[in-house]
Amino acid sequence: MSRPWYLMSTHGVVLLHIARHPDSTLREIADILDLTERRISQIVQDLAGADYLRIDRVGRRSVYTVNQAASMRHPTLLHVRLGDVLDLLMSEPVTPGETRTPPV
């Protein structure tokens, strides 16, 4: 039996969640994604270090801003803007069992 795998990495899923909910706390993200708060913190720091994410302190909270102009990191995707990928992923949700034809 093959082991399960996912198309998007944990970093990608965290970034997508933050793009949708920029005022989420690390604890909220951890609970929703079923990861530890420590792991989410590491991922957020990785994303900020790669210039995908800016972290601003507002009082005692952190507010996140995604750098839409950042390029994808994979060498074959350097021409692709992060904002374009997020726009596609954040478009109208697909309900379970629904199939969708990609736009031409």
N, C-alpha and C positions, 0 to 999 in steps of 0.2 A: 504494500500500500504506500502511495506517495505521501510525503509529509505536506501539511497545508502551507500555503504561501499566500501573500497578498501583493497586489499590484503596486500599492502605495506603501512606502515605508512609514514607520511610526512618526518620523519627523514630518513627513508630508501630511499625515492625518492631523497632527497637532497644529501645524501651520494652517490647514484648512479650517479647523475649529476656531482658531484665533481670528482668522479673517472674517468668519461669520459672527463671532462673539468677542470683540476686542477688549471688553471689560471683564472677561472671565478671570477668576482667580486660579492659581495653580491647583488648588484643592478641587475646584469645580471641574477643571479640565481632567484631572486625574480620576475623579469619580466617574465622569461621563465616558472616558476612554478606557477605564479599568486598568489604569497604570498607577504606579506609586507617585506621590507628589515629588519625591526626589528625582525620579526619572523624568517627569515633566519639566522640572527645573533645569535639568541637564540639557534636555532638548531645546528648551527656550533659549538657554545660553548659547547653544550651538547655532541656532537660527539667528540670534542677534550677532554673534561673531562672524557669521557668513554674510551679514548685511541684508538678510531677508526680513528682519524684524527690528523695530526700534522699541525700546522699553522706556516709558516715561513714568515717573512717580507723581501721583496726584494724591497728596495727603499720605495715607498709609497704604494706598493701593497702587498697583502697577496697571498702566494702560498700554496696550500694545498697538503698534501701527505696522502694517505689512508694507514692505518696500515693493510696490507694484512694478517698478522699473528694473528690478534686479533680474539678472539672467539666470537661467537654469544652470546647474553646476555640471551636469554630464557633458563631456566634450562634444557629443553629437547634437546637443540641444542648446548650445551656447547662444544661438540666434533666437531662442524662444524667451519671451518675457514672462516673468512669474505672474504678473497681473493677467495675462491672457489665459494662462493655465487655470488660475483661480476663478476667473470669470466663467470659464467653461464648467468647472467643477461645482460652482455655486449657482448654476442656472437651475431652472425648474427641476425639483426633485422627481425621481422616477419611483413609482410605487412598486412594491415587490411583485414580481411576476410580469411586469410591464416591459415590453421591448420598445425601443425607440430607434428610428433611423437617424443617423447623424446628418446634420445640415450639409448641403452641398455648396 
